[in-house]
Structures are given as C-alpha cells and as structure tokens.
Amino acid sequence: MPARAVRWPAGVFLLGGAGRLLSLAVSRPAAMLFQLALAAIELALPLVFFRLADAEERTRRNPGNATPAER
C-alpha cells in the first residue's frame, strides 16, 4: 500500500481528534474521561501512521538499506 494511501485517512483521523477537543472545550459532555481517552487516541495514532509512512517511503527509495524482513 502506498504511503499516500495511509496519510490521507490518518490526516482525517487527526482532524477528527482536533474536532473532538474543540467540542469538549465548547460543551462539557457527561462522559468526559471517555471523550478525553478517545481524543488522545485520535491525536496519537495518526502521528504513528505518518512516521510509518515516512519509513516505508525511505525503504522504497533505498531498498539496499532495508533489513531482510523489509525486503
């Protein structure tokens, strides 16, 4: 799967987390801890996906430096 195919959904996921934080700031929901946990996941996972996509691109550009498991 190309890295671009991972970056778009991760970006949308990141925007969803930002929207959730904005929603939490405007209105205080009853399940505040649950909403904060979901926001943390929505903000942290895209960063992992972006990093993995960068690593995949570097490996595709220079396959000679890849480990045997990546070949």
N, CA, C and O atoms as a Tripos MOL2 file, in Angstrom:
@<TRIPOS>MOLECULE
protein
  284   283    71     0     0
PROTEIN
NO_CHARGES

@<TRIPOS>ATOM
      1 N           0.8500   -1.1720    0.0000 N.3       1 MET1
      2 CA          0.0000    0.0000    0.0000 C.3       1 MET1
      3 C           0.8990    1.2380    0.0000 C.2       1 MET1
      4 O           1.8080    1.3370    0.8240 O.2       1 MET1
      5 N           0.6600    2.1690   -0.8990 N.am      2 PRO2
      6 CA          1.4930    3.3720   -0.9460 C.3       2 PRO2
      7 C           1.3160    4.2190    0.3080 C.2       2 PRO2
      8 O           0.2630    4.2090    0.9440 O.2       2 PRO2
      9 N           2.3700    4.9470    0.6450 N.am      3 ALA3
     10 CA          2.3430    5.7770    1.8460 C.3       3 ALA3
     11 C           1.2500    6.8320    1.7620 C.2       3 ALA3
     12 O           0.6660    7.2100    2.7770 O.2       3 ALA3
     13 N           0.9720    7.3080    0.5430 N.am      4 ARG4
     14 CA         -0.0660    8.3280    0.3770 C.3       4 ARG4
     15 C          -1.4250    7.7870    0.8110 C.2       4 ARG4
     16 O          -2.2540    8.5300    1.3380 O.2       4 ARG4
     17 N          -1.6510    6.4960    0.5910 N.am      5 ALA5
     18 CA         -2.9190    5.8810    0.9640 C.3       5 ALA5
     19 C          -3.0780    5.7930    2.4760 C.2       5 ALA5
     20 O          -4.1960    5.6360    2.9670 O.2       5 ALA5
     21 N          -2.0060    5.8870    3.2050 N.am      6 VAL6
     22 CA         -2.0680    5.8550    4.6610 C.3       6 VAL6
     23 C          -2.1790    7.2700    5.2210 C.2       6 VAL6
     24 O          -2.8290    7.4930    6.2430 O.2       6 VAL6
     25 N          -1.5450    8.2160    4.5510 N.am      7 ARG7
     26 CA         -1.5140    9.5860    5.0810 C.3       7 ARG7
     27 C          -2.8800   10.2640    5.0450 C.2       7 ARG7
     28 O          -3.2290   10.9750    5.9880 O.2       7 ARG7
     29 N          -3.6600   10.0640    3.9860 N.am      8 TRP8
     30 CA         -4.9710   10.7150    3.9070 C.3       8 TRP8
     31 C          -5.8990   10.2960    5.0490 C.2       8 TRP8
     32 O          -6.4270   11.1700    5.7370 O.2       8 TRP8
     33 N          -6.1210    9.0070    5.2790 N.am      9 PRO9
     34 CA         -7.0020    8.6320    6.4030 C.3       9 PRO9
     35 C          -6.4270    9.0600    7.7570 C.2       9 PRO9
     36 O          -7.1770    9.4260    8.6610 O.2       9 PRO9
     37 N          -5.1050    9.0150    7.8970 N.am     10 ALA10
     38 CA         -4.5030    9.4520    9.1580 C.3      10 ALA10
     39 C          -4.7380   10.9410    9.3720 C.2      10 ALA10
     40 O          -4.9870   11.3710   10.4980 O.2      10 ALA10
     41 N          -4.6620   11.7350    8.3030 N.am     11 GLY11
     42 CA         -4.9310   13.1600    8.4170 C.3      11 GLY11
     43 C          -6.3770   13.4410    8.8060 C.2      11 GLY11
     44 O          -6.6500   14.3250    9.6170 O.2      11 GLY11
     45 N          -7.2960   12.6830    8.2230 N.am     12 VAL12
     46 CA         -8.7110   12.8340    8.5770 C.3      12 VAL12
     47 C          -8.9290   12.4270   10.0360 C.2      12 VAL12
     48 O          -9.6940   13.0700   10.7550 O.2      12 VAL12
     49 N          -8.2670   11.3780   10.4640 N.am     13 PHE13
     50 CA         -8.3510   10.9240   11.8480 C.3      13 PHE13
     51 C          -7.8270   12.0070   12.7940 C.2      13 PHE13
     52 O          -8.4160   12.2530   13.8460 O.2      13 PHE13
     53 N          -6.7240   12.6500   12.4180 N.am     14 LEU14
     54 CA         -6.1490   13.7310   13.2160 C.3      14 LEU14
     55 C          -7.1070   14.9190   13.2920 C.2      14 LEU14
     56 O          -7.2660   15.5170   14.3570 O.2      14 LEU14
     57 N          -7.7380   15.2610   12.1870 N.am     15 LEU15
     58 CA         -8.7250   16.3420   12.1970 C.3      15 LEU15
     59 C          -9.9250   15.9950   13.0810 C.2      15 LEU15
     60 O         -10.4920   16.8680   13.7390 O.2      15 LEU15
     61 N         -10.3030   14.7260   13.0920 N.am     16 GLY16
     62 CA        -11.3900   14.2870   13.9670 C.3      16 GLY16
     63 C         -11.0370   14.4730   15.4330 C.2      16 GLY16
     64 O         -11.8830   14.8670   16.2360 O.2      16 GLY16
     65 N          -9.7850   14.1890   15.7830 N.am     17 GLY17
     66 CA         -9.3420   14.3990   17.1660 C.3      17 GLY17
     67 C          -9.3360   15.8700   17.5400 C.2      17 GLY17
     68 O          -9.7080   16.2370   18.6540 O.2      17 GLY17
     69 N          -8.9060   16.7210   16.5920 N.am     18 ALA18
     70 CA         -8.9260   18.1650   16.8510 C.3      18 ALA18
     71 C         -10.3680   18.6460   17.0190 C.2      18 ALA18
     72 O         -10.6530   19.4740   17.8850 O.2      18 ALA18
     73 N         -11.2630   18.1340   16.2030 N.am     19 GLY19
     74 CA        -12.6790   18.4840   16.3320 C.3      19 GLY19
     75 C         -13.2620   18.0250   17.6560 C.2      19 GLY19
     76 O         -14.0710   18.7240   18.2660 O.2      19 GLY19
     77 N         -12.8480   16.8470   18.0970 N.am     20 ARG20
     78 CA        -13.3380   16.3470   19.3900 C.3      20 ARG20
     79 C         -12.8580   17.2480   20.5270 C.2      20 ARG20
     80 O         -13.6210   17.5440   21.4470 O.2      20 ARG20
     81 N         -11.5910   17.6880   20.4680 N.am     21 LEU21
     82 CA        -11.0880   18.5920   21.5080 C.3      21 LEU21
     83 C         -11.8390   19.9220   21.4830 C.2      21 LEU21
     84 O         -12.1570   20.4780   22.5340 O.2      21 LEU21
     85 N         -12.1180   20.4270   20.2940 N.am     22 LEU22
     86 CA        -12.8750   21.6660   20.1800 C.3      22 LEU22
     87 C         -14.2740   21.4840   20.7570 C.2      22 LEU22
     88 O         -14.7780   22.3600   21.4590 O.2      22 LEU22
     89 N         -14.8910   20.3660   20.4680 N.am     23 SER23
     90 CA        -16.2180   20.0700   21.0020 C.3      23 SER23
     91 C         -16.1780   19.9720   22.5270 C.2      23 SER23
     92 O         -17.0920   20.4440   23.2030 O.2      23 SER23
     93 N         -15.1360   19.3680   23.0650 N.am     24 LEU24
     94 CA        -15.0090   19.2710   24.5190 C.3      24 LEU24
     95 C         -14.8310   20.6410   25.1580 C.2      24 LEU24
     96 O         -15.3160   20.8870   26.2630 O.2      24 LEU24
     97 N         -14.1350   21.5280   24.4620 N.am     25 ALA25
     98 CA        -13.9260   22.8690   25.0040 C.3      25 ALA25
     99 C         -15.2170   23.6850   25.0170 C.2      25 ALA25
    100 O         -15.4290   24.5080   25.9070 O.2      25 ALA25
    101 N         -16.0810   23.4500   24.0210 N.am     26 VAL26
    102 CA        -17.3160   24.2240   23.9090 C.3      26 VAL26
    103 C         -18.4060   23.6700   24.8230 C.2      26 VAL26
    104 O         -19.0650   24.4350   25.5280 O.2      26 VAL26
    105 N         -18.6000   22.3720   24.8220 N.am     27 SER27
    106 CA        -19.6450   21.7600   25.6530 C.3      27 SER27
    107 C         -19.0490   20.6230   26.4640 C.2      27 SER27
    108 O         -18.3000   19.8010   25.9370 O.2      27 SER27
    109 N         -19.3760   20.5780   27.7220 N.am     28 ARG28
    110 CA        -18.8310   19.5620   28.6240 C.3      28 ARG28
    111 C         -19.7460   18.3340   28.6300 C.2      28 ARG28
    112 O         -20.8200   18.3790   29.2300 O.2      28 ARG28
    113 N         -19.3440   17.2370   27.9770 N.am     29 PRO29
    114 CA        -20.1960   16.0420   27.9580 C.3      29 PRO29
    115 C         -20.1670   15.3120   29.3080 C.2      29 PRO29
    116 O         -19.2720   15.5230   30.1280 O.2      29 PRO29
    117 N         -21.1590   14.4580   29.5130 N.am     30 ALA30
    118 CA        -21.2510   13.7040   30.7620 C.3      30 ALA30
    119 C         -20.1040   12.6990   30.8870 C.2      30 ALA30
    120 O         -19.5780   12.4960   31.9820 O.2      30 ALA30
    121 N         -19.7190   12.0800   29.7930 N.am     31 ALA31
    122 CA        -18.6560   11.0710   29.8010 C.3      31 ALA31
    123 C         -17.3320   11.7280   29.4180 C.2      31 ALA31
    124 O         -16.7370   11.3780   28.3980 O.2      31 ALA31
    125 N         -16.8750   12.6660   30.2220 N.am     32 MET32
    126 CA        -15.6940   13.4700   29.8920 C.3      32 MET32
    127 C         -14.4240   12.6120   29.7750 C.2      32 MET32
    128 O         -13.6470   12.8020   28.8380 O.2      32 MET32
    129 N         -14.2000   11.6860   30.6930 N.am     33 LEU33
    130 CA        -12.9830   10.8700   30.6510 C.3      33 LEU33
    131 C         -12.9400    9.9930   29.4010 C.2      33 LEU33
    132 O         -11.8870    9.8150   28.7890 O.2      33 LEU33
    133 N         -14.0810    9.4570   29.0400 N.am     34 PHE34
    134 CA        -14.1460    8.6230   27.8390 C.3      34 PHE34
    135 C         -13.8320    9.4540   26.6000 C.2      34 PHE34
    136 O         -13.0980    9.0010   25.7210 O.2      34 PHE34
    137 N         -14.3740   10.6520   26.5220 N.am     35 GLN35
    138 CA        -14.1220   11.5340   25.3850 C.3      35 GLN35
    139 C         -12.6570   11.9590   25.3270 C.2      35 GLN35
    140 O         -12.0900   12.0710   24.2390 O.2      35 GLN35
    141 N         -12.0410   12.1970   26.4760 N.am     36 LEU36
    142 CA        -10.6210   12.5490   26.5040 C.3      36 LEU36
    143 C          -9.7540   11.3740   26.0540 C.2      36 LEU36
    144 O          -8.7550   11.5630   25.3600 O.2      36 LEU36
    145 N         -10.1390   10.1680   26.4490 N.am     37 ALA37
    146 CA         -9.3940    8.9840   26.0200 C.3      37 ALA37
    147 C          -9.4880    8.8140   24.5020 C.2      37 ALA37
    148 O          -8.4940    8.5060   23.8450 O.2      37 ALA37
    149 N         -10.6770    9.0150   23.9540 N.am     38 LEU38
    150 CA        -10.8400    8.9170   22.5020 C.3      38 LEU38
    151 C         -10.0390   10.0010   21.7860 C.2      38 LEU38
    152 O          -9.4380    9.7380   20.7440 O.2      38 LEU38
    153 N         -10.0240   11.2130   22.3320 N.am     39 ALA39
    154 CA         -9.2560   12.3020   21.7220 C.3      39 ALA39
    155 C          -7.7690   11.9830   21.7380 C.2      39 ALA39
    156 O          -7.0660   12.2630   20.7680 O.2      39 ALA39
    157 N          -7.2860   11.4040   22.8210 N.am     40 ALA40
    158 CA         -5.8690   11.0430   22.9110 C.3      40 ALA40
    159 C          -5.5110   10.0090   21.8380 C.2      40 ALA40
    160 O          -4.4580   10.0970   21.2070 O.2      40 ALA40
    161 N          -6.3850    9.0480   21.6430 N.am     41 ILE41
    162 CA         -6.1460    8.0290   20.6130 C.3      41 ILE41
    163 C          -6.1630    8.6620   19.2310 C.2      41 ILE41
    164 O          -5.3040    8.3710   18.3980 O.2      41 ILE41
    165 N          -7.1500    9.5350   18.9860 N.am     42 GLU42
    166 CA         -7.2790   10.1580   17.6690 C.3      42 GLU42
    167 C          -6.1370   11.1210   17.3570 C.2      42 GLU42
    168 O          -5.8600   11.3930   16.1890 O.2      42 GLU42
    169 N          -5.4840   11.6320   18.3750 N.am     43 LEU43
    170 CA         -4.3600   12.5310   18.1410 C.3      43 LEU43
    171 C          -3.0290   11.7890   18.0980 C.2      43 LEU43
    172 O          -2.1000   12.2490   17.4340 O.2      43 LEU43
    173 N          -2.9120   10.6630   18.7810 N.am     44 ALA44
    174 CA         -1.6390    9.9380   18.8410 C.3      44 ALA44
    175 C          -1.4420    8.9700   17.6640 C.2      44 ALA44
    176 O          -0.3520    8.9010   17.0970 O.2      44 ALA44
    177 N          -2.4760    8.2380   17.3030 N.am     45 LEU45
    178 CA         -2.3220    7.2360   16.2430 C.3      45 LEU45
    179 C          -1.9230    7.8130   14.8860 C.2      45 LEU45
    180 O          -1.0880    7.2140   14.2090 O.2      45 LEU45
    181 N          -2.4770    8.9400   14.4580 N.am     46 PRO46
    182 CA         -2.0280    9.4830   13.1650 C.3      46 PRO46
    183 C          -0.5390    9.8020   13.1460 C.2      46 PRO46
    184 O           0.1080    9.6530   12.1100 O.2      46 PRO46
    185 N           0.0120   10.2350   14.2670 N.am     47 LEU47
    186 CA          1.4470   10.5110   14.3100 C.3      47 LEU47
    187 C           2.2490    9.2360   14.0630 C.2      47 LEU47
    188 O           3.2740    9.2630   13.3820 O.2      47 LEU47
    189 N           1.7770    8.1190   14.6200 N.am     48 VAL48
    190 CA          2.4300    6.8290   14.3870 C.3      48 VAL48
    191 C           2.3090    6.4430   12.9080 C.2      48 VAL48
    192 O           3.2730    5.9840   12.2960 O.2      48 VAL48
    193 N           1.1050    6.6380   12.3430 N.am     49 PHE49
    194 CA          0.8930    6.2900   10.9360 C.3      49 PHE49
    195 C           1.7580    7.1390   10.0170 C.2      49 PHE49
    196 O           2.3160    6.6260    9.0470 O.2      49 PHE49
    197 N           1.8790    8.4490   10.3120 N.am     50 PHE50
    198 CA          2.7280    9.3200    9.4930 C.3      50 PHE50
    199 C           4.1800    8.8590    9.5490 C.2      50 PHE50
    200 O           4.8720    8.8540    8.5310 O.2      50 PHE50
    201 N           4.6370    8.4780   10.7230 N.am     51 ARG51
    202 CA          6.0230    8.0270   10.8610 C.3      51 ARG51
    203 C           6.2550    6.7170   10.1040 C.2      51 ARG51
    204 O           7.2880    6.5440    9.4580 O.2      51 ARG51
    205 N           5.3000    5.8070   10.1880 N.am     52 LEU52
    206 CA          5.4260    4.5490    9.4610 C.3      52 LEU52
    207 C           5.4120    4.7750    7.9520 C.2      52 LEU52
    208 O           6.1440    4.1130    7.2170 O.2      52 LEU52
    209 N           4.5890    5.6990    7.4960 N.am     53 ALA53
    210 CA          4.5440    6.0010    6.0600 C.3      53 ALA53
    211 C           5.8740    6.5910    5.5970 C.2      53 ALA53
    212 O           6.3490    6.2630    4.5090 O.2      53 ALA53
    213 N           6.4800    7.4590    6.4110 N.am     54 ASP54
    214 CA          7.7940    8.0160    6.0660 C.3      54 ASP54
    215 C           8.8540    6.9190    5.9900 C.2      54 ASP54
    216 O           9.6850    6.9080    5.0830 O.2      54 ASP54
    217 N           8.8150    6.0000    6.9510 N.am     55 ALA55
    218 CA          9.7840    4.9050    6.9570 C.3      55 ALA55
    219 C           9.6010    4.0160    5.7260 C.2      55 ALA55
    220 O          10.5800    3.5580    5.1350 O.2      55 ALA55
    221 N           8.3610    3.7780    5.3460 N.am     56 GLU56
    222 CA          8.1100    2.9600    4.1480 C.3      56 GLU56
    223 C           8.6370    3.6590    2.8990 C.2      56 GLU56
    224 O           9.2330    3.0160    2.0350 O.2      56 GLU56
    225 N           8.4230    4.9640    2.7950 N.am     57 GLU57
    226 CA          8.9260    5.6990    1.6330 C.3      57 GLU57
    227 C          10.4480    5.6520    1.5530 C.2      57 GLU57
    228 O          11.0100    5.4660    0.4740 O.2      57 GLU57
    229 N          11.1120    5.8200    2.6930 N.am     58 ARG58
    230 CA         12.5750    5.7550    2.7090 C.3      58 ARG58
    231 C          13.0470    4.3810    2.2770 C.2      58 ARG58
    232 O          14.0310    4.2710    1.5470 O.2      58 ARG58
    233 N          12.3700    3.3340    2.7120 N.am     59 THR59
    234 CA         12.7460    1.9760    2.3470 C.3      59 THR59
    235 C          12.5370    1.7320    0.8570 C.2      59 THR59
    236 O          13.3590    1.0780    0.2160 O.2      59 THR59
    237 N          11.4520    2.2480    0.3050 N.am     60 ARG60
    238 CA         11.1840    2.0750   -1.1240 C.3      60 ARG60
    239 C          12.1850    2.8370   -1.9830 C.2      60 ARG60
    240 O          12.5600    2.3770   -3.0620 O.2      60 ARG60
    241 N          12.6260    4.0210   -1.4990 N.am     61 ARG61
    242 CA         13.5980    4.8040   -2.2570 C.3      61 ARG61
    243 C          14.9780    4.1740   -2.2480 C.2      61 ARG61
    244 O          15.7030    4.2570   -3.2390 O.2      61 ARG61
    245 N          15.3540    3.5410   -1.1330 N.am     62 ASN62
    246 CA         16.6920    2.9840   -0.9900 C.3      62 ASN62
    247 C          16.5900    1.5630   -0.4260 C.2      62 ASN62
    248 O          16.8740    1.3610    0.7550 O.2      62 ASN62
    249 N          16.1940    0.5820   -1.2290 N.am     63 PRO63
    250 CA         15.9820   -0.7730   -0.7170 C.3      63 PRO63
    251 C          17.2620   -1.4730   -0.2610 C.2      63 PRO63
    252 O          17.1830   -2.4910    0.4270 O.2      63 PRO63
    253 N          18.4260   -0.9630   -0.6200 N.am     64 GLY64
    254 CA         19.6720   -1.5950   -0.2100 C.3      64 GLY64
    255 C          19.9110   -1.5150    1.2940 C.2      64 GLY64
    256 O          20.6320   -2.3460    1.8470 O.2      64 GLY64
    257 N          19.3170   -0.5300    1.9620 N.am     65 ASN65
    258 CA         19.4930   -0.3780    3.4070 C.3      65 ASN65
    259 C          18.3990   -1.0590    4.2160 C.2      65 ASN65
    260 O          18.3910   -0.9610    5.4430 O.2      65 ASN65
    261 N          17.4870   -1.7390    3.5580 N.am     66 ALA66
    262 CA         16.3870   -2.3920    4.2580 C.3      66 ALA66
    263 C          16.8770   -3.6560    4.9590 C.2      66 ALA66
    264 O          17.8040   -4.3200    4.4950 O.2      66 ALA66
    265 N          16.2490   -3.9700    6.0650 N.am     67 THR67
    266 CA         16.5590   -5.2060    6.7640 C.3      67 THR67
    267 C          15.9380   -6.3640    5.9750 C.2      67 THR67
    268 O          15.0500   -6.1330    5.1550 O.2      67 THR67
    269 N          16.3840   -7.6000    6.2050 N.am     68 PRO68
    270 CA         15.8030   -8.7220    5.4670 C.3      68 PRO68
    271 C          14.2900   -8.8520    5.6140 C.2      68 PRO68
    272 O          13.6200   -9.3000    4.6830 O.2      68 PRO68
    273 N          13.7350   -8.4650    6.7770 N.am     69 ALA69
    274 CA         12.3020   -8.5630    6.9660 C.3      69 ALA69
    275 C          11.5540   -7.5360    6.1180 C.2      69 ALA69
    276 O          10.3830   -7.7440    5.8020 O.2      69 ALA69
    277 N          12.2050   -6.4330    5.7420 N.am     70 GLU70
    278 CA         11.5650   -5.3890    4.9470 C.3      70 GLU70
    279 C          11.6780   -5.6400    3.4560 C.2      70 GLU70
    280 O          11.0020   -4.9670    2.6780 O.2      70 GLU70
    281 N          12.4940   -6.5690    3.0350 N.am     71 ARG71
    282 CA         12.6900   -6.8230    1.5960 C.3      71 ARG71
    283 C          11.6130   -7.6920    1.0230 C.2      71 ARG71
    284 O          11.6350   -7.9960   -0.1700 O.2      71 ARG71
@<TRIPOS>BOND
     1     1     2 1
     2     2     3 1
     3     3     4 2
     4     3     5 am
     5     5     6 1
     6     6     7 1
     7     7     8 2
     8     7     9 am
     9     9    10 1
    10    10    11 1
    11    11    12 2
    12    11    13 am
    13    13    14 1
    14    14    15 1
    15    15    16 2
    16    15    17 am
    17    17    18 1
    18    18    19 1
    19    19    20 2
    20    19    21 am
    21    21    22 1
    22    22    23 1
    23    23    24 2
    24    23    25 am
    25    25    26 1
    26    26    27 1
    27    27    28 2
    28    27    29 am
    29    29    30 1
    30    30    31 1
    31    31    32 2
    32    31    33 am
    33    33    34 1
    34    34    35 1
    35    35    36 2
    36    35    37 am
    37    37    38 1
    38    38    39 1
    39    39    40 2
    40    39    41 am
    41    41    42 1
    42    42    43 1
    43    43    44 2
    44    43    45 am
    45    45    46 1
    46    46    47 1
    47    47    48 2
    48    47    49 am
    49    49    50 1
    50    50    51 1
    51    51    52 2
    52    51    53 am
    53    53    54 1
    54    54    55 1
    55    55    56 2
    56    55    57 am
    57    57    58 1
    58    58    59 1
    59    59    60 2
    60    59    61 am
    61    61    62 1
    62    62    63 1
    63    63    64 2
    64    63    65 am
    65    65    66 1
    66    66    67 1
    67    67    68 2
    68    67    69 am
    69    69    70 1
    70    70    71 1
    71    71    72 2
    72    71    73 am
    73    73    74 1
    74    74    75 1
    75    75    76 2
    76    75    77 am
    77    77    78 1
    78    78    79 1
    79    79    80 2
    80    79    81 am
    81    81    82 1
    82    82    83 1
    83    83    84 2
    84    83    85 am
    85    85    86 1
    86    86    87 1
    87    87    88 2
    88    87    89 am
    89    89    90 1
    90    90    91 1
    91    91    92 2
    92    91    93 am
    93    93    94 1
    94    94    95 1
    95    95    96 2
    96    95    97 am
    97    97    98 1
    98    98    99 1
    99    99   100 2
   100    99   101 am
   101   101   102 1
   102   102   103 1
   103   103   104 2
   104   103   105 am
   105   105   106 1
   106   106   107 1
   107   107   108 2
   108   107   109 am
   109   109   110 1
   110   110   111 1
   111   111   112 2
   112   111   113 am
   113   113   114 1
   114   114   115 1
   115   115   116 2
   116   115   117 am
   117   117   118 1
   118   118   119 1
   119   119   120 2
   120   119   121 am
   121   121   122 1
   122   122   123 1
   123   123   124 2
   124   123   125 am
   125   125   126 1
   126   126   127 1
   127   127   128 2
   128   127   129 am
   129   129   130 1
   130   130   131 1
   131   131   132 2
   132   131   133 am
   133   133   134 1
   134   134   135 1
   135   135   136 2
   136   135   137 am
   137   137   138 1
   138   138   139 1
   139   139   140 2
   140   139   141 am
   141   141   142 1
   142   142   143 1
   143   143   144 2
   144   143   145 am
   145   145   146 1
   146   146   147 1
   147   147   148 2
   148   147   149 am
   149   149   150 1
   150   150   151 1
   151   151   152 2
   152   151   153 am
   153   153   154 1
   154   154   155 1
   155   155   156 2
   156   155   157 am
   157   157   158 1
   158   158   159 1
   159   159   160 2
   160   159   161 am
   161   161   162 1
   162   162   163 1
   163   163   164 2
   164   163   165 am
   165   165   166 1
   166   166   167 1
   167   167   168 2
   168   167   169 am
   169   169   170 1
   170   170   171 1
   171   171   172 2
   172   171   173 am
   173   173   174 1
   174   174   175 1
   175   175   176 2
   176   175   177 am
   177   177   178 1
   178   178   179 1
   179   179   180 2
   180   179   181 am
   181   181   182 1
   182   182   183 1
   183   183   184 2
   184   183   185 am
   185   185   186 1
   186   186   187 1
   187   187   188 2
   188   187   189 am
   189   189   190 1
   190   190   191 1
   191   191   192 2
   192   191   193 am
   193   193   194 1
   194   194   195 1
   195   195   196 2
   196   195   197 am
   197   197   198 1
   198   198   199 1
   199   199   200 2
   200   199   201 am
   201   201   202 1
   202   202   203 1
   203   203   204 2
   204   203   205 am
   205   205   206 1
   206   206   207 1
   207   207   208 2
   208   207   209 am
   209   209   210 1
   210   210   211 1
   211   211   212 2
   212   211   213 am
   213   213   214 1
   214   214   215 1
   215   215   216 2
   216   215   217 am
   217   217   218 1
   218   218   219 1
   219   219   220 2
   220   219   221 am
   221   221   222 1
   222   222   223 1
   223   223   224 2
   224   223   225 am
   225   225   226 1
   226   226   227 1
   227   227   228 2
   228   227   229 am
   229   229   230 1
   230   230   231 1
   231   231   232 2
   232   231   233 am
   233   233   234 1
   234   234   235 1
   235   235   236 2
   236   235   237 am
   237   237   238 1
   238   238   239 1
   239   239   240 2
   240   239   241 am
   241   241   242 1
   242   242   243 1
   243   243   244 2
   244   243   245 am
   245   245   246 1
   246   246   247 1
   247   247   248 2
   248   247   249 am
   249   249   250 1
   250   250   251 1
   251   251   252 2
   252   251   253 am
   253   253   254 1
   254   254   255 1
   255   255   256 2
   256   255   257 am
   257   257   258 1
   258   258   259 1
   259   259   260 2
   260   259   261 am
   261   261   262 1
   262   262   263 1
   263   263   264 2
   264   263   265 am
   265   265   266 1
   266   266   267 1
   267   267   268 2
   268   267   269 am
   269   269   270 1
   270   270   271 1
   271   271   272 2
   272   271   273 am
   273   273   274 1
   274   274   275 1
   275   275   276 2
   276   275   277 am
   277   277   278 1
   278   278   279 1
   279   279   280 2
   280   279   281 am
   281   281   282 1
   282   282   283 1
   283   283   284 2
@<TRIPOS>SUBSTRUCTURE
     1 MET1         2 RESIDUE 1 A MET
     2 PRO2         6 RESIDUE 1 A PRO
     3 ALA3        10 RESIDUE 1 A ALA
     4 ARG4        14 RESIDUE 1 A ARG
     5 ALA5        18 RESIDUE 1 A ALA
     6 VAL6        22 RESIDUE 1 A VAL
     7 ARG7        26 RESIDUE 1 A ARG
     8 TRP8        30 RESIDUE 1 A TRP
     9 PRO9        34 RESIDUE 1 A PRO
    10 ALA10       38 RESIDUE 1 A ALA
    11 GLY11       42 RESIDUE 1 A GLY
    12 VAL12       46 RESIDUE 1 A VAL
    13 PHE13       50 RESIDUE 1 A PHE
    14 LEU14       54 RESIDUE 1 A LEU
    15 LEU15       58 RESIDUE 1 A LEU
    16 GLY16       62 RESIDUE 1 A GLY
    17 GLY17       66 RESIDUE 1 A GLY
    18 ALA18       70 RESIDUE 1 A ALA
    19 GLY19       74 RESIDUE 1 A GLY
    20 ARG20       78 RESIDUE 1 A ARG
    21 LEU21       82 RESIDUE 1 A LEU
    22 LEU22       86 RESIDUE 1 A LEU
    23 SER23       90 RESIDUE 1 A SER
    24 LEU24       94 RESIDUE 1 A LEU
    25 ALA25       98 RESIDUE 1 A ALA
    26 VAL26      102 RESIDUE 1 A VAL
    27 SER27      106 RESIDUE 1 A SER
    28 ARG28      110 RESIDUE 1 A ARG
    29 PRO29      114 RESIDUE 1 A PRO
    30 ALA30      118 RESIDUE 1 A ALA
    31 ALA31      122 RESIDUE 1 A ALA
    32 MET32      126 RESIDUE 1 A MET
    33 LEU33      130 RESIDUE 1 A LEU
    34 PHE34      134 RESIDUE 1 A PHE
    35 GLN35      138 RESIDUE 1 A GLN
    36 LEU36      142 RESIDUE 1 A LEU
    37 ALA37      146 RESIDUE 1 A ALA
    38 LEU38      150 RESIDUE 1 A LEU
    39 ALA39      154 RESIDUE 1 A ALA
    40 ALA40      158 RESIDUE 1 A ALA
    41 ILE41      162 RESIDUE 1 A ILE
    42 GLU42      166 RESIDUE 1 A GLU
    43 LEU43      170 RESIDUE 1 A LEU
    44 ALA44      174 RESIDUE 1 A ALA
    45 LEU45      178 RESIDUE 1 A LEU
    46 PRO46      182 RESIDUE 1 A PRO
    47 LEU47      186 RESIDUE 1 A LEU
    48 VAL48      190 RESIDUE 1 A VAL
    49 PHE49      194 RESIDUE 1 A PHE
    50 PHE50      198 RESIDUE 1 A PHE
    51 ARG51      202 RESIDUE 1 A ARG
    52 LEU52      206 RESIDUE 1 A LEU
    53 ALA53      210 RESIDUE 1 A ALA
    54 ASP54      214 RESIDUE 1 A ASP
    55 ALA55      218 RESIDUE 1 A ALA
    56 GLU56      222 RESIDUE 1 A GLU
    57 GLU57      226 RESIDUE 1 A GLU
    58 ARG58      230 RESIDUE 1 A ARG
    59 THR59      234 RESIDUE 1 A THR
    60 ARG60      238 RESIDUE 1 A ARG
    61 ARG61      242 RESIDUE 1 A ARG
    62 ASN62      246 RESIDUE 1 A ASN
    63 PRO63      250 RESIDUE 1 A PRO
    64 GLY64      254 RESIDUE 1 A GLY
    65 ASN65      258 RESIDUE 1 A ASN
    66 ALA66      262 RESIDUE 1 A ALA
    67 THR67      266 RESIDUE 1 A THR
    68 PRO68      270 RESIDUE 1 A PRO
    69 ALA69      274 RESIDUE 1 A ALA
    70 GLU70      278 RESIDUE 1 A GLU
    71 ARG71      282 RESIDUE 1 A ARG
